[in-house]
Amino acid sequence: DQVEKVVQRATSANVIRQLHTLSSLESKVENYERKKWRTKLSPILDLWQNLRESLPEIFSKQRSKNSIEDTPVTEFIELENNFAQMLCISTDKTLNMLKKVLFGSALITPTIQRMSYSLIQSRVPSEWMNKWHGPMKPQYWIRQVVKKYLAINKWKSASTTNELLCNPLLLGYLFNPGTCLSALRQQSARMLGVAMDRLYMVSAWNKDDISLLKSSCCIPCTLYGLTLQGAALNDGYLQELLSNAADAET
């Protein structure tokens, strides 16, 4: 069934990670060899440098609060934006230090050495993963951090003019999508003057039901880019998949 497929995928991913760890890739270099490390690590340093240019004033601009009245949603977006900034700044700091070491303007430290081993093995350093458990490949991890920051920054701009919830939202842009739904629930409770435990989320998939929800809910929100597992969307209705069915997304 679907549960068994999920378990099998998780087991396969774990085996692949172990194989990467055992891979030679000349990654068992016990002695620091600056020239060799520079060759192996230059691609990821160049990638970060290119992506860094797309970050609008993140390293010089002071964080600003929303000019409108704070709500649970705007407060959440502020926290999410600050978290994204923190990830970008901390990543920039560690990669800059690594670059200085590789080009001889700084001394290698145990932290830089450990991080370099991970990057040479195409693994995300534990220092990064402890901050955000994202993709397992360093290049993908870095790209996702920047992509999410840029998207969240747009969310923040839209929230200052109360236009955020008027447009379809992609929860995949967030680091903590579950917290976003909790903020929506809290804001709804405030507007209705009821306790949060008296509210429940209602969803609709076809146009008729969506129109009805928008007219009856105090804070309707349209989501897109959702991935379904164990179900398929057919003519606006969810249908359970059989164990031998192909994966489906919507």
C-alpha positions as CSV (number, residue, x, y, z in Angstrom):
1,D,0.0,0.0,0.0
2,Q,1.0,3.7,0.1
3,V,2.6,3.4,3.5
4,E,4.9,0.6,2.3
5,K,5.9,2.7,-0.7
6,V,6.8,5.7,1.6
7,V,8.9,3.4,3.8
8,Q,10.7,1.9,0.8
9,R,11.5,5.4,-0.5
10,A,12.9,6.5,2.9
11,T,15.0,3.3,3.1
12,S,16.3,3.9,-0.4
13,A,17.2,7.5,0.4
14,N,19.1,6.4,3.5
15,V,21.1,3.8,1.5
16,I,22.0,6.4,-1.1
17,R,23.3,8.7,1.6
18,Q,25.4,5.9,3.0
19,L,26.8,5.1,-0.4
20,H,27.8,8.8,-0.9
21,T,29.5,8.7,2.5
22,L,31.5,5.6,1.4
23,S,32.3,7.0,-2.0
24,S,36.0,7.7,-2.5
25,L,35.8,10.8,-4.6
26,E,39.2,11.6,-3.1
27,S,37.2,12.9,-0.2
28,K,39.2,11.0,2.4
29,V,41.9,13.6,2.1
30,E,43.3,13.6,5.6
31,N,45.7,16.4,5.0
32,Y,44.7,19.8,3.9
33,E,45.7,20.4,0.2
34,R,44.8,23.9,-0.7
35,K,45.1,23.6,-4.4
36,K,43.1,20.4,-4.6
37,W,40.4,21.7,-2.3
38,R,40.2,25.0,-4.2
39,T,39.6,23.0,-7.4
40,K,36.9,20.9,-5.9
41,L,35.1,23.7,-3.9
42,S,35.3,26.5,-6.5
43,P,32.0,25.4,-8.2
44,I,30.0,25.9,-5.1
45,L,31.7,29.1,-4.2
46,D,31.0,30.4,-7.7
47,L,27.4,29.3,-7.4
48,W,26.9,31.2,-4.2
49,Q,28.6,34.3,-5.6
50,N,26.2,34.3,-8.6
51,L,23.1,33.7,-6.4
52,R,24.3,36.3,-3.9
53,E,23.8,39.0,-6.6
54,S,20.1,38.3,-6.7
55,L,19.7,39.1,-2.9
56,P,18.4,42.7,-2.9
57,E,20.5,44.6,-0.3
58,I,20.2,41.8,2.2
59,F,23.7,42.4,3.6
60,S,23.4,46.2,4.0
61,K,19.7,47.0,4.5
62,Q,18.3,47.1,8.0
63,R,15.3,44.9,8.7
64,S,12.1,46.9,8.6
65,K,8.8,46.3,10.3
66,N,5.5,46.3,8.5
67,S,3.9,49.7,8.4
68,I,0.4,48.3,8.8
69,E,-1.1,47.0,12.0
70,D,0.4,43.7,13.1
71,T,-1.7,40.6,12.6
72,P,-0.8,36.9,13.2
73,V,-0.2,36.6,9.5
74,T,2.1,39.6,9.1
75,E,3.9,38.7,12.3
76,F,4.5,35.2,10.9
77,I,5.8,36.6,7.6
78,E,8.2,38.9,9.5
79,L,9.6,36.0,11.4
80,E,9.9,33.9,8.3
81,N,11.6,36.7,6.5
82,N,14.1,37.2,9.4
83,F,14.8,33.4,9.4
84,A,15.5,33.5,5.6
85,Q,17.8,36.5,6.1
86,M,19.6,34.7,8.8
87,L,20.2,31.6,6.6
88,C,21.5,33.7,3.8
89,I,23.8,35.8,6.0
90,S,25.2,32.7,7.9
91,T,25.8,30.8,4.6
92,D,27.6,33.9,3.2
93,K,29.7,34.1,6.3
94,T,30.9,30.5,6.3
95,L,31.5,30.4,2.5
96,N,33.5,33.7,2.7
97,M,35.6,32.2,5.5
98,L,36.1,29.0,3.4
99,K,37.2,31.2,0.4
100,K,39.7,33.1,2.5
101,V,41.2,29.8,3.7
102,L,41.4,28.4,0.2
103,F,43.2,31.5,-1.1
104,G,45.6,31.8,1.8
105,S,44.3,34.8,3.7
106,A,43.0,32.9,6.7
107,L,44.0,29.8,8.7
108,I,41.9,26.7,8.5
109,T,39.9,25.8,11.6
110,P,38.3,22.5,12.6
111,T,34.8,23.9,11.6
112,I,36.0,24.9,8.1
113,Q,37.8,21.6,7.7
114,R,34.7,19.6,8.6
115,M,32.5,21.7,6.4
116,S,34.9,21.3,3.5
117,Y,34.9,17.5,3.8
118,S,31.1,17.6,3.6
119,L,31.0,19.8,0.6
120,I,33.7,17.8,-1.2
121,Q,31.5,14.7,-0.6
122,S,28.5,16.6,-2.0
123,R,26.8,16.6,1.4
124,V,25.2,19.6,3.1
125,P,27.3,20.5,6.2
126,S,25.7,19.6,9.5
127,E,26.0,23.3,10.6
128,W,23.7,24.2,7.7
129,M,21.3,21.3,8.0
130,N,20.8,22.0,11.8
131,K,19.5,25.4,10.8
132,W,17.2,24.1,8.1
133,H,16.7,20.5,7.1
134,G,16.4,21.0,3.3
135,P,17.8,19.2,0.3
136,M,20.7,16.8,0.8
137,K,22.9,18.2,-2.0
138,P,24.7,21.5,-1.2
139,Q,23.9,23.1,-4.5
140,Y,20.2,22.4,-4.2
141,W,20.2,23.5,-0.5
142,I,21.8,26.8,-1.4
143,R,19.4,27.4,-4.4
144,Q,16.4,26.7,-2.3
145,V,17.5,29.0,0.5
146,V,17.9,31.9,-2.0
147,K,14.6,31.0,-3.8
148,K,12.7,31.0,-0.6
149,Y,14.2,34.2,0.6
150,L,13.2,36.0,-2.6
151,A,9.7,34.6,-2.5
152,I,9.2,35.4,1.2
153,N,10.5,38.9,0.6
154,K,7.7,39.4,-2.0
155,W,5.2,38.0,0.5
156,K,6.4,40.6,3.0
157,S,5.9,43.4,0.5
158,A,2.4,42.2,-0.4
159,S,1.5,41.9,3.3
160,T,2.2,45.6,3.9
161,T,-0.6,46.6,1.5
162,N,-3.0,43.8,2.6
163,E,-2.8,42.2,-0.8
164,L,-1.1,38.9,0.2
165,L,-4.2,36.8,0.7
166,C,-5.8,38.2,-2.4
167,N,-3.5,36.2,-4.6
168,P,-2.9,32.4,-4.8
169,L,-0.1,31.3,-2.5
170,L,2.5,28.6,-2.8
171,L,3.3,27.2,0.7
172,G,6.4,25.5,-0.8
173,Y,8.1,29.0,-0.6
174,L,8.0,28.9,3.2
175,F,10.3,27.3,5.7
176,N,7.5,26.7,8.1
177,P,4.2,26.2,6.1
178,G,2.4,24.6,9.1
179,T,3.0,27.7,11.2
180,C,1.4,29.8,8.4
181,L,-1.8,27.9,8.6
182,S,-1.8,28.3,12.4
183,A,-1.4,32.1,11.9
184,L,-4.4,32.1,9.5
185,R,-6.4,30.2,12.1
186,Q,-5.4,32.6,14.9
187,Q,-6.3,35.6,12.7
188,S,-9.7,34.1,11.9
189,A,-10.4,33.5,15.5
190,R,-9.7,37.2,16.3
191,M,-11.9,38.4,13.5
192,L,-14.8,36.1,14.5
193,G,-14.2,36.7,18.3
194,V,-14.2,33.0,19.1
195,A,-11.7,30.5,20.5
196,M,-9.2,28.9,18.1
197,D,-10.3,25.4,19.1
198,R,-13.8,26.1,17.8
199,L,-12.4,26.7,14.3
200,Y,-11.6,24.0,11.7
201,M,-10.2,24.3,8.2
202,V,-12.4,23.8,5.2
203,S,-11.1,23.2,1.7
204,A,-12.6,23.1,-1.7
205,W,-11.3,21.7,-5.0
206,N,-13.9,22.5,-7.7
207,K,-15.0,26.0,-8.9
208,D,-18.5,25.9,-7.4
209,D,-17.3,25.0,-3.9
210,I,-14.5,27.5,-4.1
211,S,-16.9,30.3,-4.9
212,L,-19.1,29.2,-2.0
213,L,-16.2,29.2,0.4
214,K,-14.9,32.6,-0.6
215,S,-18.3,34.1,0.2
216,S,-18.7,32.4,3.6
217,C,-15.2,32.3,5.1
218,C,-13.8,35.3,6.9
219,I,-10.2,34.7,5.5
220,P,-10.4,32.7,2.3
221,C,-7.0,31.6,1.0
222,T,-6.2,30.0,-2.4
223,L,-3.2,27.6,-2.5
224,Y,-1.5,26.1,-5.6
225,G,1.4,23.8,-6.3
226,L,0.2,21.2,-3.8
227,T,1.7,17.7,-4.0
228,L,-0.6,14.8,-3.3
229,Q,0.5,11.4,-2.0
230,G,-1.9,8.5,-1.8
231,A,-4.6,10.4,-3.6
232,A,-5.4,11.9,-7.0
233,L,-7.5,15.0,-8.0
234,N,-10.2,14.1,-10.6
235,D,-12.8,16.7,-11.7
236,G,-12.3,18.6,-8.5
237,Y,-12.7,15.6,-6.2
238,L,-10.0,13.7,-4.3
239,Q,-9.8,10.0,-5.0
240,E,-7.8,7.4,-3.1
241,L,-5.1,5.7,-5.2
242,L,-4.5,2.0,-5.4
243,S,-1.2,0.6,-4.2
244,N,0.0,-0.1,-7.8
245,A,-1.0,3.4,-9.1
246,A,1.6,5.7,-10.5
247,D,2.5,8.8,-8.5
248,A,0.3,11.8,-9.2
249,E,0.8,15.5,-8.4
250,T,-1.3,18.6,-8.8
